[in-house]
Amino acid sequence: MTKPLINLNEINKCYQVGDQPLQVLNNIKLNIDSGEYISIMGPSGSGKSTLLNMIGLLDRPDSGQLIIDDIPTHALEEEQRAKVRRNNIGFIFQNFQLIPRLTAEENAALPMMLAGIDIKIRKQRVAELFSQLGIEQRLHHLPKQLSGGQLQRVAIARAMVMSPKILLADEPTGNLDQRSGWDVIDVLESLNTEGITLLVVTHDLQLGQRAARQLAMVDGKISEDCTKGEGHDQAS
């Protein structure tokens, strides 16, 4: 039996809100195999984005184990975690998070630049991705000159530029009109068919149901874990 790409074992996370502790993740147990397409759904405050941030190494658990590609990330120093994140994980956010003064090409190339990769290699990789995403004519445009759908495609290119194994998307269509949103989802799903592991947090039930595996969260727990064609509850 092959090992999962991502393993969360009894992950807990609590935040202090005023005088009261808020349990955001409650004893999460979850295995994710390489190449899966998973949606994470649930009401606001259920822990969806916190779970995504935990898997993306943007947050640390208070307790429990998080293993990514056989690396026990919970035991790593921050610099080591940053290296695992850079080499394995791409992020796509609802609000794009592009730098306004940089061109689309420069925004997409930023992870490669921070990794010290030669500019010629950066330009070639970004050009390939922009062509794949249908925005090859937008390399030298600033974010303010792009539509919402184009902005999200630049963000996808940035997420993919280091050829990650895992792609994490937090409400990727939340700031887009319906047509642009579905176009972006088509792009993400095509990347999944190429072998990338895709996790999408969404409030959109129709979007969430497109995933091969669907997680529902309530009060920091995984209340449901269903694969298309079959259903089961997963205690967590």
N, C-alpha and C positions, 0 to 999 in steps of 0.2 A: 504494500500500500504506500503510495507516494505521500510525502509530507505536504501539508498545506503551505501555500505561499505566505499566508498571514494567519497567525494564531493569537487570539486573545483569550487569556485564561484568568477568570475572576478579576476583571478590571473594575476598579472603583475610582470615582472622581467626585470630590465634594468641593463646593465653593461656599465662601462665607458671604451671605447677603444680609448686611446690617448685623444684627445680633444672632441671626439664625443660620445654621448650616443648611445648604441645599445639595442633596445627593443627586448629581446630574447623570452619572453612570453608576449602575447598581449591579455589581457582580456579573459583568458581561463575559459570556463564554461564546466564542465564535471562531470558526475555521473558514477560511476563504482559499479556494484553489486557484491556481494560475489559469488565467483566461476566462474567469467567471464574469458575468454581467449582473450586477446586483443593484437594486434600488432600495433606498432606506426612507421609509415614510413614517409619518406620525404628526401629532399636533405640535404647535409651537411649545418649546420648553420640554419636549420629550427626550432630548439628548442626541438628536440626529447629528447636528453639526459638531457637537463635542466628540461623538464617536468618530466622525470623519477626521477631525483634527487630531485625535489620538492616533488613529491609523497612519496619518500623515506626519506624525512626529512633531506636530506643532504644539502639542500639549503633553504633559507627563501624567501618568496615573498616580493616584495616591497609594495604590497597592495593586498587585497582580502582575502578570507577565504578558509582554507583547513581543512576539517573535515574527520578524519579517525576513523571508528568504534565509532561514536558518540563523539569523542574527538576533540574539536576545537584546532588543533595543532598550528595554527598561534598565539594563545594567550599564549603559553607555554614558560617557560624558557628553556634554552638549556639542563639542566639536565633532565627535564621532557620529552623533545623531545627525548632524547637519550633512555629513558626508553620505550616510545611508540615504537620507532624504533626497539629496541632489542626484544620486546615482540610480535611485529606484522609483521615485515618486514624482508625478506631475500633478499640479493643482489647477483647477478652473473654478473661478468664483462668480457669484451673481453680478457683482459690480465691476468685473473685468480686471480692476487693479493694474491698469497700465499707467506708465509715467507720462504725463501730458507733454513734456518738452522733448521726449524721444520719439523718433519715427517708429512706424510699425515694425520695420526691420530691426531697429535697435532694441525695442521692447522684447521682441521674440528672441533675440540673441542674448539677452541679459544673463541667463543662467550659464551659457557657454563662456561669456566674458568673465563672469565671476569665477569660473573654473579654470581660467587662464588658457583657454583654447585659442589658437591662432585665428586671426581675423578672416583669412581666406577660407578656412574651414567653416567658420561661423556663417559667413555670407552664403556659402554653397548649401549648407544645411537649411538655413532659413529660406532660401530661394526654392529649394525642393519642397519644403513644407507649405509655403505659400501657394505654390503651383498645385499641390495636392488638395489644398483647401479652397482653391478657386479665387484667391485674392492676390495673385502674382502682380497685378497692376497697382497694388496698394503699398508696395515696399517702402516708399519714401513719403507716405502721407503721415501726418500727425494724427493722434487719436481724435482730435476735434473735427477732423475732416472725414471721419468714417461713420458709417451707420452702426446701429447696435449689433446687427448680425456680423458685420465686418470686424467690429471690436472684439466680439467673442471668438471669432476665428483667429484673430491675432493672439488672443489669450490661449487658445488651444495650441497654436504653434509654439508659443513660449512653454507651455506645459509639456510638449512633445519633443522639444529640441534636444534634450539629453537622452532621448530614447528610453524612457522609463518603462518598468514592468507594470507599474500601477498608475492608473489615472483616477483622481478623485475630483468629482464635480459637485459643488455645493450650490444648489438651485441654479444651474447653468442657463436656464431659460427665463429666469424670474424677471429680468429687465428687458425682455425682447417681446416684440409682437408675435402673434401665433405662427405666422409663416416663417419668420426668422428663427423662432424657437425650434420648430420641427426640422428646419434645415440643419441647425446645430446638432440636434439629437441624431440626425442621419449621419453626420460626420463622426460623432462619438461612437455610434454603433458600428460604423465601418472600421474604426480603429480597433474595436473589440474583436471583430471578425479576423483581424490580422494577428490577434493573440494577446493584446494588452488586457490586463485585468481592470474592469471598469466598475466603479462605485459611484452612484448618483443619489444625492440627497434631493428630495423633491416633495412639495406639497400637492403636486398635480397627480391625481390618481391615474388619469389616462396615460401619462408619461411613465409613472411608476410601474404600471402593469405591462409595459413593453419589456421590462427586464426579465431575464430567464429565472432569476431568483429574487424574491421580494421579502424584505424585512420590514416589520412594523414595530415601532417603539412607543412605549407609554411609560412615563415616570422613570426614565433612566434604565428601563429594562427592554429586552427584545421580547415582545409579546407574541410575535408570529414570525415564522421563517418558512416561506413557501417556495417551492420550485414549480414552474409551469407544468401542469398535468398531474401534480400531486400536492398535498398540503399536510403540514405538520406544525405543531407548536414546539418551540425550543425554549426550555427553561434557561434562565440566565441570571 
